[in-house]
Amino acid sequence: MKKYLKIFLSIFLIGLLQSCAAPGKKPKSVHGDKPLIDTAEIIVQGREDMDKKVIDGPKPYDTTLEREDKRKTITTENIKNYVTISDDFTRLKQLVSLNFQGLDFEYVMSLMADIAGVNILVGDEVSGTVNSKIENVGWDIAFQTLLDMKTLVADIDTANGIIRVHTPEKLTAQETAKSARAEVLKKKIALEESVEPILAEIFRLYYISPTQAKTTLEALFATQGAEGTATMSNLTITVEDTTRSIIVRGHEPDLDTIDAVIREIDVKTKQVLIEAFIVDATSTFAKALGARVGAMSVSERGAKGTTTISGITSGGNAATTSAGVTLGAAAGTISNQGISGTSGIGILKQIGARALKVELEALESLALSKTLSQPSVFTLNNQEAKITQGTQIAYQTTSDGTTTTEFKEAALSLTVTPSIIGDGNVLLDIKVNNDSAVAVEGSDEPGIKTNEILTKLLVSDGDIVVIGGIKKNTINDSKSKTPGISSVPVVGNLFKSKNKTDELVELLIFIAPRVIE
């Protein structure tokens, strides 16, 4: 009996030791509104000589750098002024005192002309007398007051020093006739120019498409037609796609202008290399990454618009999300962009895609993250680049007795449109979609759960954008037991264990744009 008791106690102790050796993980609490990238908790871990400067978001290059002037004059067109009307003479501001009683209006205008030393012509249609007393007012005000009393208007020609006084109807008729004469003169000039030879030249294009060049040139040379339509006189443009050329017929001055325009618009477009790292990150990933890249501890206090970092204060907009505020150092910095709707958006500065890849591989070896994809793509400036990774989900539908197979796409897609700015920055228009298939109750057709992030960021060339906010919660229930003895009633419960893990994982996307000269 003692022998069996010893065996039983030995088995009991072995099972108890195994149960103690493999305790269940403590369930992680899930706070839906707590970000995974909490930059306020990131501390320095190994870069003691870092430069303690504040980086409030992405900074442009040094403003003291010379900026190339991109504005160039191609042609200067002097437009003839066929109708010259000015508002006033600058010398007609002298103070005057006037007292007119029953004087003829034309005679009053003669007196006003003598006072100011100008020529005033009164139309034949103007008549009547003036009764007024004016003291210490400007000549121009007194003159305008006299016109208002008689509902008259004046055309002031400063170039020739002549003022014409008429009724509104008469002056309108005169201006209409003057405009008609100007139109006749322009037609005469056009007829004189039409005797010049019409040339035809071929312009070879390298970067801009012939159709786009034609559209630009037609808009430049278009004149407004009688019914508001744009017309081109004595100038025709023909597109030749085979040789990437345009054939232009017109006068030599127009061809010279076209040549100057093409030299400016037919230029090599810069390219942008978009490197992306798509990562599933645990809740401790951010702190570990911050320690590795040498980020600083950040606190948020003070009035709105002030960010305090390790006792150094800088002006700017205070952070508006729970993800923290700006932090960083000269070598390896992170700054929070405060973009609503996401829990982790920021900038990694002066890290570089290659160094980031090394850090991500190191963190993945510690089971803090998992790199899902590392796509890279070249795109032209202001052109969209799209990276998609996913699956086509097949399902069957039946209609009129015919069964067909259709597909729905559930994919992770990243769309980036870079715009290179002249000060050394890149404007990124970013769209992230993380779609997954879900079962729909009562339907064979799968549903698509969509998570989407839209944002625009201004970053320096070479910085890395960090985008987060797409989370997924994984709950795992596991059981362990000692074979055999765990089946014994009552006592067997001592040899069983249950483990429940509640893990929150966030999808992080690192985007590294780099301008290729």
C-alpha positions in Angstrom: 0.0 0.0 0.0 2.8 2.4 0.9 4.4 1.6 -2.5 1.2 2.7 -4.4 0.9 5.8 -2.2 4.5 6.8 -3.1 3.8 6.4 -6.8 0.6 8.5 -6.5 2.4 11.3 -4.7 5.3 11.3 -7.2 2.9 11.6 -10.1 1.1 14.4 -8.2 4.3 16.3 -7.6 5.4 16.0 -11.2 2.1 17.3 -12.5 2.1 20.1 -10.0 5.6 21.2 -11.1 4.6 21.1 -14.8 1.6 23.2 -14.1 3.8 25.8 -12.2 6.5 25.8 -14.9 4.0 26.8 -17.7 1.7 29.4 -16.2 -0.8 31.0 -18.5 -0.1 34.4 -19.9 -1.8 37.3 -18.2 -4.6 38.5 -20.4 -3.8 41.8 -21.9 -6.3 44.6 -21.4 -7.7 46.2 -24.5 -8.3 49.9 -24.5 -10.0 50.8 -27.7 -9.0 54.5 -27.4 -5.4 53.9 -26.3 -3.0 54.1 -29.2 -0.4 51.5 -29.8 2.2 54.1 -30.7 2.2 56.1 -27.5 5.1 58.4 -28.2 4.8 60.0 -24.7 6.2 56.7 -23.2 9.1 56.3 -25.7 12.5 56.9 -23.8 16.1 57.2 -24.9 17.9 53.8 -25.0 21.5 54.1 -26.1 22.2 57.4 -27.9 23.6 59.6 -25.2 25.2 62.0 -27.6 22.0 62.8 -29.5 21.3 66.4 -30.4 18.4 67.5 -28.1 16.5 69.7 -30.5 12.7 69.9 -31.0 11.2 68.8 -34.2 7.6 70.0 -34.5 6.5 67.9 -37.5 8.3 67.7 -40.8 10.6 70.6 -41.4 11.5 72.1 -44.8 15.1 72.5 -45.8 17.1 75.4 -44.5 15.4 78.6 -45.7 18.8 80.2 -46.2 19.5 77.9 -49.1 19.2 79.7 -52.4 16.0 78.9 -54.3 16.2 78.7 -58.0 13.9 81.2 -59.7 11.6 79.1 -61.9 9.8 82.1 -63.4 11.1 83.2 -66.8 9.7 85.7 -69.2 9.1 84.2 -72.6 7.6 87.1 -74.5 6.4 90.6 -73.6 3.3 91.7 -75.4 2.5 95.4 -75.3 -1.2 95.9 -75.7 -2.2 99.2 -77.4 -4.6 101.2 -75.4 -7.2 102.5 -77.9 -9.5 103.9 -75.3 -7.7 106.0 -72.6 -9.8 106.9 -69.7 -8.4 108.0 -66.3 -10.1 108.6 -63.1 -8.4 111.8 -61.9 -5.5 114.3 -62.2 -3.2 114.1 -59.1 -2.8 117.9 -59.1 -6.5 118.5 -58.8 -6.6 118.2 -55.0 -6.1 121.9 -54.2 -8.7 123.5 -51.9 -11.1 126.0 -53.5 -14.1 128.2 -52.5 -16.7 128.8 -55.1 -19.9 130.9 -55.2 -21.9 130.7 -58.4 -25.3 132.3 -58.7 -27.3 131.9 -61.9 -24.2 131.4 -64.1 -24.3 129.4 -67.3 -22.9 125.8 -66.8 -20.5 126.1 -69.7 -19.1 129.4 -68.2 -18.7 127.7 -64.8 -16.7 124.9 -66.4 -14.5 127.6 -68.0 -13.8 129.1 -64.6 -13.0 125.7 -63.2 -10.6 125.1 -66.1 -8.8 128.4 -65.3 -8.5 127.5 -61.6 -6.9 124.1 -62.2 -5.0 124.9 -65.4 -6.6 122.1 -67.4 -8.7 122.0 -70.6 -12.4 121.3 -70.1 -14.7 120.7 -73.1 -18.4 120.8 -72.6 -20.7 118.9 -75.1 -23.3 120.8 -77.1 -26.0 118.7 -75.4 -25.2 120.2 -72.0 -27.1 123.3 -70.9 -28.5 125.0 -67.8 -27.4 127.3 -65.0 -25.5 126.8 -61.7 -26.4 128.1 -58.2 -24.0 126.8 -55.6 -21.7 127.9 -52.8 -18.7 125.7 -51.9 -16.0 126.5 -49.4 -12.6 124.9 -48.7 -13.0 121.6 -50.6 -10.8 119.9 -53.1 -11.1 121.0 -56.7 -11.9 117.5 -57.8 -14.7 117.1 -55.2 -16.2 120.5 -56.2 -16.0 119.5 -59.9 -17.6 116.2 -59.3 -20.3 117.9 -57.2 -21.2 120.2 -60.0 -21.4 117.3 -62.4 -23.7 115.4 -60.0 -26.0 118.3 -59.8 -26.6 118.1 -63.5 -26.4 114.3 -63.8 -23.4 114.6 -66.0 -20.2 112.5 -66.5 -16.6 113.4 -67.4 -14.0 111.6 -69.4 -10.6 112.6 -68.0 -7.6 112.1 -70.4 -4.5 112.6 -68.2 -2.1 112.0 -71.2 -3.4 115.1 -73.0 -4.7 117.1 -70.1 -8.3 117.2 -71.4 -11.6 116.7 -69.6 -14.7 116.1 -71.6 -18.1 116.7 -70.0 -21.2 115.1 -71.5 -24.5 113.5 -70.6 -24.1 109.7 -69.8 -25.9 108.8 -73.1 -23.6 111.0 -75.2 -20.4 109.7 -73.5 -21.5 106.1 -73.9 -22.2 106.6 -77.6 -18.7 108.2 -78.1 -17.0 105.4 -76.3 -18.8 102.9 -78.4 -17.7 104.7 -81.6 -14.2 104.8 -80.2 -14.1 101.1 -79.5 -15.4 100.5 -83.1 -12.6 102.6 -84.5 -10.1 100.6 -82.4 -11.5 97.3 -83.7 -11.1 98.6 -87.3 -7.5 99.6 -86.5 -6.7 96.1 -85.1 -8.2 94.5 -88.2 -6.1 96.8 -90.3 -3.0 95.8 -88.4 -3.9 92.1 -88.8 -4.3 92.5 -92.5 -0.8 94.2 -92.7 0.6 91.2 -90.7 -1.1 88.7 -93.0 1.2 89.6 -95.8 4.1 88.1 -93.8 5.2 84.6 -94.8 3.6 81.7 -93.1 6.2 79.1 -92.0 5.8 75.5 -91.0 8.2 73.9 -88.5 8.5 70.6 -86.7 9.1 70.6 -83.0 10.4 67.3 -81.6 9.2 66.5 -78.1 11.0 64.3 -75.5 9.1 64.2 -72.3 5.7 65.9 -72.8 3.2 64.2 -75.0 2.3 65.9 -78.4 -1.4 66.0 -77.5 -0.6 67.7 -74.2 1.7 70.2 -75.9 -1.0 71.0 -78.5 -3.5 71.6 -75.7 -1.2 74.0 -73.9 -0.2 76.0 -77.0 -3.8 76.3 -78.3 -4.8 77.7 -74.9 -1.9 80.1 -75.0 -2.7 81.5 -78.5 -6.5 81.3 -78.3 -8.4 84.5 -78.8 -12.0 85.1 -77.8 -14.5 84.6 -80.6 -17.7 86.4 -81.3 -19.8 83.9 -79.4 -17.3 83.3 -76.6 -15.5 80.4 -78.3 -11.7 80.3 -78.5 -10.3 80.6 -82.0 -6.8 80.7 -83.4 -5.9 82.8 -86.5 -3.0 82.1 -88.8 -1.8 79.3 -86.5 -2.4 75.6 -86.9 -0.9 72.7 -84.8 -0.8 69.1 -86.0 0.1 66.2 -83.7 2.4 63.5 -85.0 2.4 60.7 -82.4 4.7 58.4 -84.3 7.7 60.6 -84.0 6.5 62.4 -80.8 6.4 65.7 -82.7 4.1 68.6 -83.5 3.9 70.5 -86.8 3.1 74.2 -86.5 2.2 76.6 -89.2 2.3 80.3 -88.5 4.2 83.5 -88.5 7.8 83.6 -87.4 7.2 85.5 -84.2 4.6 83.0 -83.1 6.9 80.1 -83.9 9.6 81.8 -81.8 7.2 82.0 -78.9 6.2 78.3 -79.3 9.9 77.3 -79.3 10.5 79.2 -76.1 7.4 77.6 -74.5 8.4 74.1 -75.5 11.9 74.5 -74.1 10.3 75.3 -70.7 7.6 72.6 -70.5 9.3 69.7 -72.3 11.6 68.9 -69.5 12.6 65.7 -67.7 10.2 64.8 -64.9 11.7 63.8 -61.6 11.0 60.3 -60.3 10.2 59.3 -56.7 11.1 55.9 -55.2 8.3 54.8 -52.8 9.5 52.1 -50.4 6.9 50.7 -48.0 7.1 48.4 -45.0 3.8 46.8 -43.9 4.0 45.5 -40.4 1.8 43.9 -37.8 2.9 45.4 -34.5 2.2 44.4 -30.9 1.6 46.9 -28.1 5.2 47.0 -27.1 6.6 47.5 -30.6 6.5 51.3 -30.5 8.5 51.6 -27.2 11.1 49.1 -28.5 11.4 50.9 -31.9 11.7 54.3 -30.2 14.5 53.0 -28.0 16.4 51.6 -30.9 16.2 54.7 -33.1 17.1 56.9 -30.1 13.9 58.8 -29.6 13.4 61.1 -26.6 10.9 61.0 -23.7 8.2 63.6 -24.3 5.8 65.3 -22.0 2.9 67.5 -22.9 2.1 70.5 -20.7 1.6 74.2 -20.8 -0.8 76.2 -22.9 -2.1 75.1 -26.2 0.4 75.7 -29.0 3.4 74.9 -26.8 5.3 71.6 -26.8 7.8 71.0 -24.0 10.5 68.3 -24.4 13.0 67.7 -21.7 12.8 71.3 -20.5 13.2 72.8 -24.0 10.1 74.7 -25.3 9.3 75.4 -28.9 6.4 77.2 -30.5 3.9 75.3 -32.6 0.7 73.4 -32.4 0.3 71.1 -29.4 -0.6 67.5 -30.1 -4.3 66.9 -30.4 -4.3 63.1 -30.2 -3.5 60.6 -27.5 -0.6 59.4 -29.5 1.6 62.1 -28.0 3.5 65.1 -29.2 6.6 65.8 -31.3 9.8 64.3 -30.2 13.2 63.6 -31.7 16.8 64.1 -32.1 19.2 64.8 -34.9 19.9 61.2 -35.6 16.7 59.2 -35.6 13.7 61.2 -34.6 9.9 60.6 -34.5 7.3 63.3 -34.6 3.5 62.9 -34.2 1.4 64.6 -36.8 -1.8 64.9 -34.8 -4.0 63.6 -37.6 -7.4 62.6 -36.3 -8.9 59.2 -37.0 -5.6 57.3 -36.5 -3.8 56.3 -33.4 -0.3 56.4 -34.8 0.9 58.8 -37.5 4.3 60.3 -37.4 7.6 60.9 -39.1 10.8 59.0 -38.7 13.5 61.5 -39.6 17.1 60.8 -40.7 16.7 57.1 -40.4 16.6 55.9 -44.0 14.8 52.9 -45.4 17.9 50.6 -45.2 18.4 51.3 -41.5 14.7 50.9 -40.8 14.7 47.5 -42.4 17.5 46.4 -40.1 15.5 47.6 -37.1 12.3 45.9 -38.2 14.1 42.6 -38.7 15.6 42.9 -35.2 12.2 43.6 -33.6 10.6 40.7 -35.6 13.2 38.4 -34.2 12.0 39.4 -30.7 8.4 38.6 -31.7 7.3 42.2 -31.3 6.2 42.5 -35.0 5.8 40.7 -38.2 6.7 42.3 -41.5 3.9 41.3 -44.0 5.4 43.0 -47.1 8.2 45.2 -48.3 7.1 46.6 -51.7 8.8 49.3 -53.5 7.9 51.1 -56.7 9.1 54.0 -58.9 6.7 56.7 -60.0 6.9 60.0 -61.7 6.3 63.3 -59.9 2.6 63.9 -59.4 1.7 60.4 -60.7 -0.1 57.9 -58.6 1.6 54.7 -57.4 -0.5 51.8 -56.1 0.6 48.6 -54.3 -2.0 45.9 -53.7 -1.6 42.6 -51.8 -4.6 40.4 -51.3 -6.8 37.6 -52.6 -9.7 37.1 -54.9 -12.6 35.4 -53.0 -14.7 33.2 -55.2 -18.4 32.6 -54.6 -21.2 31.2 -56.7 -24.5 32.9 -57.7 -27.5 31.3 -59.3 -29.8 33.2 -61.7 -32.4 31.6 -63.9 -31.0 28.1 -63.1 -27.5 29.1 -64.2 -24.7 29.0 -61.7 -21.8 31.4 -62.2 -18.7 32.0 -60.2 -17.9 35.6 -59.3 -15.0 37.1 -57.4 -14.6 39.8 -54.7 -11.3 41.3 -53.8 -10.1 41.5 -50.2 -6.8 43.2 -50.3 -4.4 45.5 -48.5 -3.7 48.4 -50.9 -1.5 51.4 -50.6 -1.9 54.3 -52.9 0.6 57.2 -52.9 0.8 60.3 -55.1 4.0 62.2 -54.5 4.4 65.9 -55.4 7.9 67.3 -55.3 8.1 70.9 -53.9 10.9 73.2 -54.7 12.1 73.7 -51.1 13.2 70.1 -50.8 10.0 68.6 -49.4 7.6 66.0 -50.8 3.9 66.3 -50.4 2.3 62.8 -50.1 -1.3 62.1 -50.8 -1.8 58.7 -49.1 -4.7 56.3 -49.2 -4.6 53.0 -47.3 -7.2 50.3 -47.6 -7.2 47.1 -45.5 -10.2 45.0 -46.7 -11.0 41.5 -45.3 -13.7 39.0 -46.1 -16.4 38.3 -43.5 -19.3 35.9 -43.5 -22.7 37.3 -44.0 -25.5 35.5 -42.2 -28.1 34.0 -44.6 -26.1 34.7 -47.7 -23.5 32.7 -49.7 -22.0 35.9 -50.9 -19.1 37.0 -48.7 -19.0 40.5 -47.2 -16.0 42.8 -47.3 -15.0 44.6 -44.2 -13.2 47.8 -45.1 -10.8 49.9 -43.2 -9.5 53.1 -44.9 -7.1 55.9 -44.1 -6.8 59.1 -46.1 -4.2 61.7 -45.3 -1.9 64.3 -46.8 1.6 64.9 -45.3 4.5 67.2 -46.1 7.8 65.5 -45.4 11.4 66.1 -46.2 13.1 64.0 -48.9 14.4 60.9 -47.2 12.1 61.0 -44.1 9.8 58.0 -43.4 6.1 58.4 -42.8 4.5 56.1 -40.2 0.8 55.4 -40.5 -1.3 53.3 -38.1 -4.8 53.1 -36.7 -6.0 49.9 -38.3 -6.3 47.4 -35.4 -7.4 43.9 -34.9 -8.0 42.0 -31.7 -7.1 38.3 -31.4 -8.5 36.2 -28.6 -7.0 32.7 -28.1 -8.2 30.1 -25.7 -5.8 27.2 -25.0 -5.9 24.3 -22.6 -3.1 22.1 -21.3 -3.3 18.9 -19.2 -1.2 16.0 -18.0 -2.2 12.9 -19.9 -3.8 10.1 -17.9 -4.0 11.6 -14.4 -5.9 14.7 -15.6 -8.8 12.4 -16.3 -9.1 11.3 -12.7 -12.3 12.9 -11.1 -11.6 15.8 -8.7 -7.9 15.2 -8.4 -7.5 15.5 -12.2 -8.4 19.2 -12.1 -5.1 19.8 -10.5 -3.4 18.6 -13.6 -5.3 20.9 -16.0 -4.8 24.5 -17.0 -6.6 27.0 -19.2 -4.9 30.0 -20.9 -6.7 32.9 -22.5 -4.8 35.6 -24.4 -6.3 38.8 -25.6 -3.9 40.4 -28.0 -4.3 43.7 -29.8 -2.3 44.1 -33.0 -2.0 47.2 -35.1 -1.2 47.4 -38.8 1.6 49.9 -39.3 2.7 51.2 -42.7 6.1 52.8 -43.1 6.4 54.9 -46.3 9.9 56.1 -47.3 9.8 58.5 -50.3 13.1 59.4 -52.0 13.5 61.8 -54.9 15.6 60.4 -57.8 17.4 63.1 -59.6 
